[in-house]
C-alpha cells in the first residue's frame, strides 16, 4: 500500500469555518510541496518559500485550522508567483577554448616523484 493511497481523492467540500480533516490537509500539503519544488525562481526566493512551507508543516502538527489558513495564503502566493513571468534562467556560456601552449606537457612533469 502506497503512503498516499488515502490522499488520491478529495473529501467532501468544507465550509469556511470548518477546519480541514488531516487527510485533506495532507493532500494539500503534498500538492503545495510539488508546486514549491517546481518553481522557476532564483535560489534565494525558492529557499524562502521552502522555509515558509516547512513552517506550515510544523504548525500542522499542532493546529490543523491555523495550518490550513497559512497554507491557503502560501498557495495564493504560489499562484501569483507562477502568473508573473519569471526571468529566463541564465543559459551557461559555452566553454572557453583551452589556450594553446607551445610547451609539451611531458616536459613539465618532474621525473622520479
Secondary structure by P-SEA (a helix, b strand, c coil): cccccccccccccccccccccaaaaaaaaaaaaaaaaaccccaaaaaaaaaaaaaaaaaaaccaaaaaaaaaaaaaaaaaaaacccccccccccccccccccccccccccccc
